[in-house]
Amino acid sequence: MANCLDDRRFLGLALAVALAGACATPAATPKGPLLLHPVPPVAKGYSLVQGAIVYAGSGVTISARPWDYRLVAQELARSGEPNPFGASEEATGRFLFIRVRLENRSARTLVFNPLRATLVQEGETPIIPVENGDLVAFAGEDIVAAEALARTFRRLSFDLTATVPAGGTLERYLVFRAPDGGPKKLLELRLDDLWLGPTAFDLRFPFELFPGK
């Protein structure tokens, strides 16, 4: 238990440092849009299925599928909803989208805290998911516009702790700011706060960056 608490304190400190750095200096912008491609997993319980990395464990199936930012922009354009990621496809390309599907096949409740998810590059500060409050700034002082952006973001994306009842399924995006630099970087999506009933577990999904255009 002590080691678990130490790990949580360390991660909390790392995230605080990352947030402080983001506030102190403008976020670096990659030279062009980037996409994530799945890397065939080798860990037990994981497989690559039609472009998604899938973990199948006792009572749960959890998949992480990289999603093209252009498809996100097109989906929002068709729906007529405001785009919380920017006013154009180019603006949406500043983000990386991973569609996470939580399938609970057990008789217990599955709980996922997206605030404990990170996208990790070796030797770099972990990238934390974008939150609703990070994006409503696009609306400026227009409260009505800010609320519309918030509704759209919450419909599409994991933001607060998600609960999946027994036999249920939930599927949404985890959204990250694209890292600085070019393609061919290896990243790992880490989900560090999943609970099935009283049992905690964490998952790892490997990806590689490629040019988006």
Backbone as CSV, one residue per row, in Angstrom:
resi,resn,N_x,N_y,N_z,CA_x,CA_y,CA_z,C_x,C_y,C_z
1,MET,0.832,-1.204,0.000,0.000,0.000,0.000,0.866,1.253,0.000
2,ALA,2.005,1.209,0.775,2.890,2.368,0.826,3.450,2.665,-0.539
3,ASN,3.868,1.610,-1.283,4.413,1.826,-2.617,3.375,2.437,-3.530
4,CYS,2.122,1.984,-3.422,1.038,2.510,-4.248,0.838,3.998,-3.986
5,LEU,0.850,4.371,-2.657,0.673,5.780,-2.315,1.838,6.613,-2.816
6,ASP,3.069,6.062,-2.690,4.238,6.783,-3.191,4.131,7.015,-4.686
7,ASP,3.678,5.986,-5.427,3.533,6.124,-6.878,2.534,7.213,-7.206
8,ARG,1.409,7.261,-6.454,0.381,8.258,-6.734,0.892,9.665,-6.437
9,ARG,1.663,9.784,-5.325,2.228,11.103,-5.006,3.214,11.540,-6.088
10,PHE,4.039,10.605,-6.569,5.010,10.930,-7.603,4.327,11.381,-8.886
11,LEU,3.265,10.646,-9.283,2.554,11.013,-10.506,1.895,12.364,-10.338
12,GLY,1.308,12.616,-9.126,0.685,13.918,-8.886,1.700,15.034,-9.006
13,LEU,2.919,14.827,-8.483,3.972,15.826,-8.595,4.372,16.038,-10.043
14,ALA,4.495,14.936,-10.808,4.881,15.046,-12.219,3.843,15.830,-13.004
15,LEU,2.563,15.569,-12.725,1.507,16.287,-13.432,1.508,17.759,-13.039
16,ALA,1.778,18.050,-11.755,1.828,19.441,-11.316,2.957,20.191,-12.015
17,VAL,4.111,19.521,-12.143,5.241,20.135,-12.850,4.889,20.392,-14.308
18,ALA,4.222,19.411,-14.930,3.830,19.570,-16.332,2.884,20.741,-16.514
19,LEU,1.912,20.870,-15.596,0.959,21.970,-15.680,1.659,23.307,-15.449
20,ALA,2.583,23.344,-14.499,3.304,24.583,-14.236,4.121,25.008,-15.443
21,GLY,4.753,24.029,-16.097,5.530,24.339,-17.288,4.665,24.853,-18.407
22,ALA,3.468,24.266,-18.553,2.562,24.703,-19.616,2.090,26.120,-19.386
23,CYS,1.927,26.513,-18.095,1.476,27.872,-17.798,2.604,28.870,-17.954
24,ALA,3.841,28.418,-17.715,4.970,29.346,-17.740,5.378,29.707,-19.152
25,THR,5.256,28.801,-20.093,5.688,29.050,-21.456,4.635,28.571,-22.421
26,PRO,4.509,29.201,-23.602,3.530,28.748,-24.581,3.822,27.332,-25.019
27,ALA,2.762,26.553,-25.245,2.943,25.172,-25.687,3.599,25.128,-27.059
28,ALA,4.606,24.248,-27.200,5.277,24.111,-28.481,4.328,23.498,-29.499
29,THR,4.411,23.939,-30.713,3.523,23.468,-31.768,4.315,22.630,-32.762
30,PRO,3.879,21.413,-33.083,4.590,20.605,-34.068,4.530,21.247,-35.441
31,LYS,5.453,20.867,-36.323,5.524,21.473,-37.645,4.299,21.150,-38.483
32,GLY,3.659,20.069,-38.224,2.466,19.692,-38.974,1.640,18.732,-38.159
33,PRO,0.416,18.441,-38.593,-0.428,17.508,-37.850,0.225,16.130,-37.740
34,LEU,0.007,15.490,-36.631,0.561,14.162,-36.386,-0.571,13.199,-36.060
35,LEU,-0.360,11.935,-36.374,-1.314,10.882,-36.065,-0.616,9.779,-35.287
36,LEU,-1.372,9.087,-34.476,-0.861,7.917,-33.763,-1.225,6.656,-34.524
37,HIS,-0.262,5.745,-34.633,-0.519,4.417,-35.180,-0.240,3.391,-34.094
38,PRO,-1.034,2.345,-33.976,-0.787,1.339,-32.939,0.466,0.522,-33.236
39,VAL,1.186,0.181,-32.188,2.330,-0.723,-32.277,1.854,-2.092,-31.784
40,PRO,2.103,-3.160,-32.544,1.642,-4.482,-32.097,2.122,-4.785,-30.675
41,PRO,1.210,-5.027,-29.746,1.603,-5.252,-28.346,2.176,-6.650,-28.140
42,VAL,3.038,-6.762,-27.149,3.636,-8.058,-26.826,3.247,-8.531,-25.423
43,ALA,2.675,-7.638,-24.640,2.320,-7.997,-23.265,1.139,-8.967,-23.250
44,LYS,1.108,-9.801,-22.254,0.043,-10.783,-22.095,-1.303,-10.088,-21.918
45,GLY,-2.300,-10.592,-22.611,-3.649,-10.053,-22.503,-3.984,-9.011,-23.545
46,TYR,-2.963,-8.548,-24.308,-3.179,-7.507,-25.307,-3.127,-8.103,-26.714
47,SER,-3.854,-7.473,-27.644,-3.809,-7.879,-29.044,-4.103,-6.669,-29.914
48,LEU,-3.766,-6.781,-31.187,-4.057,-5.731,-32.164,-5.207,-6.219,-33.026
49,VAL,-6.326,-5.499,-32.989,-7.539,-5.913,-33.688,-8.053,-4.756,-34.529
50,GLN,-7.901,-4.858,-35.848,-8.430,-3.865,-36.781,-8.061,-2.440,-36.383
51,GLY,-6.790,-2.228,-36.118,-6.291,-0.890,-35.833,-6.428,-0.440,-34.395
52,ALA,-7.000,-1.278,-33.536,-7.134,-0.949,-32.117,-6.281,-1.896,-31.295
53,ILE,-5.697,-1.383,-30.206,-5.024,-2.231,-29.247,-6.066,-2.622,-28.207
54,VAL,-6.227,-3.906,-28.003,-7.306,-4.413,-27.158,-6.722,-5.191,-25.985
55,TYR,-7.187,-4.844,-24.797,-6.851,-5.630,-23.603,-8.095,-6.405,-23.192
56,ALA,-7.956,-7.696,-23.021,-9.051,-8.541,-22.557,-8.612,-9.212,-21.268
57,GLY,-9.261,-8.851,-20.178,-8.937,-9.432,-18.885,-10.166,-10.062,-18.266
58,SER,-10.063,-10.367,-17.008,-11.165,-11.018,-16.311,-12.332,-10.056,-16.153
59,GLY,-13.326,-10.219,-17.007,-14.541,-9.429,-16.891,-14.554,-8.123,-17.648
60,VAL,-13.444,-7.732,-18.284,-13.419,-6.462,-19.011,-12.711,-6.629,-20.362
61,THR,-13.142,-5.825,-21.317,-12.420,-5.669,-22.572,-12.275,-4.169,-22.812
62,ILE,-11.033,-3.710,-22.930,-10.766,-2.282,-23.069,-9.886,-2.072,-24.289
63,SER,-10.340,-1.216,-25.193,-9.584,-0.978,-26.422,-9.226,0.498,-26.554
64,ALA,-8.110,0.755,-27.233,-7.646,2.113,-27.505,-7.329,2.197,-28.994
65,ARG,-8.075,3.019,-29.700,-7.920,3.136,-31.149,-7.573,4.584,-31.507
66,PRO,-6.420,4.832,-32.149,-6.107,6.202,-32.584,-7.107,6.665,-33.628
67,TRP,-7.478,7.941,-33.544,-8.534,8.480,-34.408,-7.994,9.690,-35.166
68,ASP,-8.254,9.734,-36.458,-7.785,10.823,-37.304,-8.503,12.124,-36.935
69,TYR,-7.729,13.187,-36.692,-8.323,14.478,-36.318,-9.285,14.997,-37.374
70,ARG,-9.043,14.628,-38.647,-9.935,15.087,-39.717,-11.318,14.471,-39.577
71,LEU,-11.371,13.231,-39.107,-12.668,12.588,-38.882,-13.415,13.261,-37.739
72,VAL,-12.682,13.694,-36.721,-13.312,14.411,-35.611,-13.898,15.729,-36.108
73,ALA,-13.111,16.477,-36.882,-13.586,17.760,-37.412,-14.804,17.562,-38.309
74,GLN,-14.773,16.526,-39.141,-15.903,16.256,-40.034,-17.147,15.848,-39.250
75,GLU,-16.969,15.042,-38.207,-18.095,14.624,-37.371,-18.786,15.838,-36.758
76,LEU,-17.994,16.776,-36.254,-18.566,17.968,-35.635,-19.223,18.878,-36.671
77,ALA,-18.619,18.967,-37.846,-19.208,19.794,-38.896,-20.572,19.250,-39.313
78,ARG,-20.683,17.924,-39.415,-21.970,17.315,-39.799,-23.027,17.498,-38.717
79,SER,-22.597,17.472,-37.450,-23.560,17.568,-36.350,-24.080,18.983,-36.148
80,GLY,-23.319,19.963,-36.654,-23.698,21.350,-36.441,-23.297,21.891,-35.084
81,GLU,-22.618,21.088,-34.278,-22.171,21.541,-32.961,-20.881,22.355,-33.096
82,PRO,-20.637,23.270,-32.155,-19.361,23.998,-32.184,-18.210,23.054,-31.884
83,ASN,-17.084,23.281,-32.525,-15.924,22.418,-32.351,-15.093,22.916,-31.178
84,PRO,-15.036,22.177,-30.071,-14.271,22.638,-28.913,-12.765,22.627,-29.135
85,PHE,-12.313,22.022,-30.240,-10.876,21.924,-30.508,-10.385,23.003,-31.470
86,GLY,-11.261,23.917,-31.871,-10.886,25.006,-32.763,-11.902,25.169,-33.868
87,ALA,-11.749,26.231,-34.629,-12.757,26.574,-35.632,-12.519,25.907,-36.981
88,SER,-11.443,25.152,-37.114,-11.109,24.587,-38.417,-10.491,23.204,-38.252
89,GLU,-10.381,22.490,-39.378,-9.714,21.190,-39.366,-8.254,21.347,-38.970
90,GLU,-7.626,22.413,-39.438,-6.219,22.666,-39.096,-6.049,22.830,-37.587
91,ALA,-6.978,23.543,-36.945,-6.905,23.734,-35.496,-7.093,22.407,-34.766
92,THR,-8.011,21.587,-35.258,-8.250,20.280,-34.645,-6.998,19.416,-34.736
93,GLY,-6.182,19.629,-35.777,-4.954,18.869,-35.975,-3.887,19.137,-34.934
94,ARG,-4.109,20.086,-34.037,-3.146,20.317,-32.946,-3.259,19.268,-31.853
95,PHE,-4.275,18.402,-31.969,-4.544,17.427,-30.920,-4.414,16.001,-31.438
96,LEU,-4.163,15.085,-30.508,-4.175,13.649,-30.782,-5.419,13.057,-30.134
97,PHE,-6.119,12.214,-30.875,-7.364,11.629,-30.386,-7.207,10.103,-30.289
98,ILE,-7.570,9.570,-29.147,-7.582,8.120,-28.950,-8.988,7.744,-28.483
99,ARG,-9.635,6.879,-29.230,-10.986,6.459,-28.878,-10.883,5.239,-27.961
100,VAL,-11.308,5.411,-26.738,-11.213,4.362,-25.725,-12.602,3.763,-25.506
101,ARG,-12.659,2.456,-25.593,-13.912,1.731,-25.385,-13.775,0.864,-24.141
102,LEU,-14.694,1.048,-23.197,-14.712,0.292,-21.952,-15.911,-0.649,-21.988
103,GLU,-15.642,-1.935,-22.001,-16.711,-2.932,-22.011,-16.633,-3.742,-20.718
104,ASN,-17.684,-3.678,-19.939,-17.723,-4.352,-18.640,-18.562,-5.616,-18.743
105,ARG,-17.887,-6.756,-18.790,-18.581,-8.041,-18.907,-18.771,-8.722,-17.551
106,SER,-18.388,-8.032,-16.494,-18.440,-8.624,-15.156,-19.760,-8.278,-14.471
107,ALA,-19.890,-8.752,-13.241,-21.061,-8.418,-12.420,-20.771,-7.242,-11.495
108,ARG,-19.585,-6.630,-11.638,-19.190,-5.503,-10.792,-19.168,-4.213,-11.605
109,THR,-19.036,-3.092,-10.927,-18.972,-1.790,-11.587,-17.534,-1.488,-12.000
110,LEU,-17.361,-0.992,-13.212,-16.051,-0.572,-13.718,-15.964,0.952,-13.615
111,VAL,-14.890,1.442,-13.006,-14.690,2.884,-12.820,-13.367,3.289,-13.469
112,PHE,-13.408,4.377,-14.233,-12.214,4.879,-14.933,-12.062,6.364,-14.643
113,ASN,-10.879,6.738,-14.170,-10.561,8.149,-13.921,-9.650,8.657,-15.030
114,PRO,-10.174,9.416,-16.004,-9.337,9.867,-17.128,-8.264,10.867,-16.717
115,LEU,-8.415,11.493,-15.551,-7.400,12.443,-15.098,-6.106,11.753,-14.704
116,ARG,-6.148,10.425,-14.583,-4.934,9.655,-14.299,-4.377,8.984,-15.557
117,ALA,-4.908,9.345,-16.721,-4.345,8.856,-17.979,-3.188,9.770,-18.392
118,THR,-2.177,9.194,-19.031,-1.062,9.985,-19.546,-0.572,9.376,-20.857
119,LEU,0.022,10.229,-21.679,0.682,9.800,-22.906,2.166,10.064,-22.694
120,VAL,2.960,9.011,-22.706,4.342,9.101,-22.219,5.340,8.815,-23.329
121,GLN,6.345,9.705,-23.446,7.521,9.458,-24.277,8.707,9.277,-23.331
122,GLU,9.593,8.374,-23.653,10.755,8.147,-22.799,11.577,9.424,-22.683
123,GLY,11.880,9.811,-21.458,12.706,10.975,-21.212,11.978,12.301,-21.290
124,GLU,10.654,12.282,-21.506,9.878,13.511,-21.629,8.830,13.587,-20.526
125,THR,8.375,14.809,-20.255,7.297,14.992,-19.284,6.019,14.354,-19.813
126,PRO,5.304,13.580,-19.013,4.056,12.976,-19.488,3.061,14.023,-19.967
127,ILE,2.330,13.683,-21.023,1.284,14.555,-21.544,-0.031,14.122,-20.904
128,ILE,-0.740,15.074,-20.307,-2.001,14.752,-19.658,-3.160,15.079,-20.594
129,PRO,-4.303,14.437,-20.412,-5.428,14.695,-21.315,-5.935,16.127,-21.196
130,VAL,-6.463,16.612,-22.298,-7.126,17.910,-22.308,-8.413,17.792,-21.504
131,GLU,-8.683,18.802,-20.691,-9.919,18.855,-19.920,-10.860,19.894,-20.513
132,ASN,-12.106,19.792,-20.129,-13.124,20.707,-20.616,-12.719,22.170,-20.404
133,GLY,-12.206,22.466,-19.209,-11.841,23.839,-18.887,-10.697,24.372,-19.722
134,ASP,-9.871,23.478,-20.286,-8.748,23.920,-21.111,-9.223,24.506,-22.433
135,LEU,-10.417,24.119,-22.886,-10.858,24.453,-24.234,-11.924,25.540,-24.307
136,VAL,-12.629,25.778,-23.215,-13.693,26.782,-23.284,-13.134,28.188,-23.468
137,ALA,-11.818,28.330,-23.304,-11.210,29.637,-23.546,-11.397,30.089,-24.990
138,PHE,-11.660,29.139,-25.899,-11.919,29.513,-27.290,-13.131,30.428,-27.404
139,ALA,-14.037,30.360,-26.435,-15.263,31.150,-26.492,-15.066,32.562,-25.950
140,GLY,-13.916,32.850,-25.355,-13.690,34.176,-24.802,-14.648,34.451,-23.657
141,GLU,-15.276,35.616,-23.678,-16.191,36.007,-22.610,-17.639,35.663,-22.930
142,ASP,-17.870,34.969,-24.008,-19.222,34.588,-24.411,-19.639,33.347,-23.618
143,ILE,-20.455,33.538,-22.579,-20.827,32.439,-21.691,-21.652,31.391,-22.421
144,VAL,-22.565,31.824,-23.277,-23.408,30.887,-24.020,-22.551,30.013,-24.925
145,ALA,-21.585,30.630,-25.620,-20.690,29.874,-26.502,-19.829,28.912,-25.693
146,ALA,-19.362,29.357,-24.519,-18.534,28.495,-23.669,-19.323,27.271,-23.213
147,GLU,-20.576,27.467,-22.853,-21.409,26.341,-22.422,-21.657,25.360,-23.559
148,ALA,-21.833,25.885,-24.787,-22.035,25.008,-25.948,-20.791,24.178,-26.225
149,LEU,-19.611,24.801,-26.119,-18.362,24.061,-26.308,-18.201,22.982,-25.236
150,ALA,-18.564,23.330,-24.001,-18.445,22.370,-22.896,-19.362,21.166,-23.112
151,ARG,-20.579,21.405,-23.580,-21.504,20.293,-23.823,-20.971,19.365,-24.900
152,THR,-20.437,19.947,-25.956,-19.893,19.126,-27.040,-18.706,18.312,-26.554
153,PHE,-17.818,18.954,-25.805,-16.628,18.242,-25.317,-17.028,17.077,-24.427
154,ARG,-17.973,17.301,-23.519,-18.384,16.240,-22.596,-19.073,15.092,-23.332
155,ARG,-19.774,15.402,-24.407,-20.428,14.339,-25.169,-19.397,13.455,-25.866
156,LEU,-18.328,14.064,-26.363,-17.338,13.340,-27.156,-16.228,12.711,-26.328
157,SER,-15.871,13.334,-25.218,-14.594,13.038,-24.575,-14.761,12.624,-23.112
158,PHE,-13.794,11.829,-22.649,-13.694,11.567,-21.222,-13.203,12.838,-20.535
159,ASP,-13.889,13.213,-19.471,-13.504,14.427,-18.754,-13.443,14.152,-17.258
160,LEU,-14.545,13.694,-16.689,-14.598,13.346,-15.278,-14.627,11.823,-15.131
161,THR,-14.588,11.363,-13.900,-14.600,9.927,-13.643,-15.817,9.272,-14.297
162,ALA,-15.570,8.187,-15.023,-16.626,7.480,-15.749,-16.933,6.162,-15.052
163,THR,-18.212,5.847,-14.963,-18.663,4.603,-14.341,-19.417,3.765,-15.361
164,VAL,-19.014,2.503,-15.502,-19.654,1.578,-16.443,-20.305,0.472,-15.630
165,PRO,-21.624,0.370,-15.631,-22.292,-0.659,-14.830,-22.048,-2.056,-15.386
166,ALA,-22.383,-3.041,-14.631,-22.252,-4.433,-15.068,-22.999,-4.641,-16.369
167,GLY,-22.301,-5.223,-17.355,-22.893,-5.468,-18.663,-22.918,-4.263,-19.579
168,GLY,-22.379,-3.121,-19.129,-22.446,-1.885,-19.915,-21.199,-1.635,-20.747
169,THR,-21.306,-0.656,-21.655,-20.208,-0.246,-22.527,-20.197,1.274,-22.618
170,LEU,-19.015,1.853,-22.612,-18.864,3.300,-22.763,-17.695,3.561,-23.702
171,GLU,-17.888,4.461,-24.665,-16.846,4.740,-25.662,-16.763,6.246,-25.899
172,ARG,-15.582,6.812,-25.660,-15.359,8.243,-25.873,-13.893,8.461,-26.243
173,TYR,-13.562,9.738,-26.530,-12.178,10.096,-26.856,-11.408,10.475,-25.599
174,LEU,-10.122,10.118,-25.576,-9.129,10.801,-24.767,-8.391,11.731,-25.722
175,VAL,-8.242,12.996,-25.326,-7.673,14.011,-26.214,-6.396,14.551,-25.579
176,PHE,-5.325,14.618,-26.373,-4.041,15.119,-25.900,-3.518,16.176,-26.861
177,ARG,-2.818,17.150,-26.336,-2.114,18.093,-27.209,-0.969,17.352,-27.893
178,ALA,-0.818,17.567,-29.197,0.251,16.889,-29.935,1.609,17.340,-29.414
179,PRO,2.554,16.429,-29.222,3.875,16.808,-28.711,4.686,17.544,-29.765
180,ASP,5.694,18.240,-29.296,6.602,18.921,-30.204,7.478,17.894,-30.914
181,GLY,7.959,18.268,-32.095,8.879,17.391,-32.817,8.207,16.631,-33.937
182,GLY,8.986,15.807,-34.615,8.510,15.096,-35.793,7.985,13.715,-35.477
183,PRO,7.729,12.950,-36.524,7.154,11.613,-36.371,8.196,10.587,-35.921
184,LYS,7.759,9.351,-35.895,8.570,8.186,-35.537,8.916,8.122,-34.054
185,LYS,8.223,8.922,-33.247,8.405,8.813,-31.805,7.492,7.720,-31.271
186,LEU,8.005,6.978,-30.297,7.186,5.967,-29.626,6.555,6.589,-28.383
187,LEU,5.264,6.388,-28.235,4.542,6.868,-27.067,3.749,5.725,-26.462
188,GLU,3.448,5.859,-25.200,2.667,4.836,-24.510,1.499,5.502,-23.794
189,LEU,0.302,5.048,-24.091,-0.870,5.497,-23.360,-0.960,4.679,-22.077
190,ARG,-0.982,5.379,-20.957,-1.062,4.713,-19.664,-2.385,5.078,-18.998
191,LEU,-3.140,4.074,-18.650,-4.381,4.246,-17.894,-4.114,3.709,-16.494
192,ASP,-3.960,4.611,-15.537,-3.461,4.236,-14.216,-4.504,4.257,-13.106
193,ASP,-5.752,4.398,-13.441,-6.758,4.437,-12.377,-8.041,3.779,-12.852
194,LEU,-7.989,2.478,-13.021,-9.151,1.671,-13.373,-9.491,0.769,-12.188
195,TRP,-10.778,0.666,-11.914,-11.229,-0.171,-10.801,-12.365,-1.060,-11.270
196,LEU,-12.260,-2.339,-11.002,-13.355,-3.280,-11.226,-13.791,-3.770,-9.854
197,GLY,-14.909,-3.198,-9.366,-15.267,-3.439,-7.980,-14.176,-2.895,-7.082
198,PRO,-13.679,-3.678,-6.120,-12.629,-3.201,-5.216,-11.208,-3.399,-5.754
199,THR,-11.082,-3.925,-6.968,-9.764,-4.270,-7.500,-9.270,-3.204,-8.468
200,ALA,-8.077,-2.661,-8.203,-7.476,-1.650,-9.067,-6.531,-2.310,-10.064
201,PHE,-6.467,-1.752,-11.277,-5.502,-2.231,-12.270,-5.150,-1.091,-13.210
202,ASP,-4.060,-1.258,-13.937,-3.641,-0.245,-14.910,-3.277,-0.930,-16.212
203,LEU,-3.316,-0.132,-17.308,-3.099,-0.688,-18.639,-2.094,0.159,-19.408
204,ARG,-1.454,-0.474,-20.421,-0.456,0.191,-21.254,-0.731,-0.103,-22.737
205,PHE,-0.758,0.952,-23.558,-1.041,0.802,-24.986,0.057,1.530,-25.783
206,PRO,0.868,0.803,-26.583,1.975,1.438,-27.306,1.541,2.005,-28.667
207,PHE,2.065,3.203,-28.990,1.767,3.854,-30.261,3.036,4.484,-30.834
208,GLU,2.935,4.840,-32.121,4.016,5.557,-32.804,3.408,6.730,-33.550
209,LEU,4.147,7.859,-33.563,3.686,9.054,-34.271,4.045,8.995,-35.744
210,PHE,3.098,9.435,-36.593,3.325,9.549,-38.024,2.784,10.881,-38.515
211,PRO,3.285,11.381,-39.668,2.722,12.628,-40.213,1.245,12.443,-40.535
212,GLY,0.465,13.486,-40.264,-0.965,13.415,-40.530,-1.328,13.723,-41.959
213,LYS,-0.457,14.393,-42.682,-0.722,14.718,-44.077,0.541,14.476,-44.894
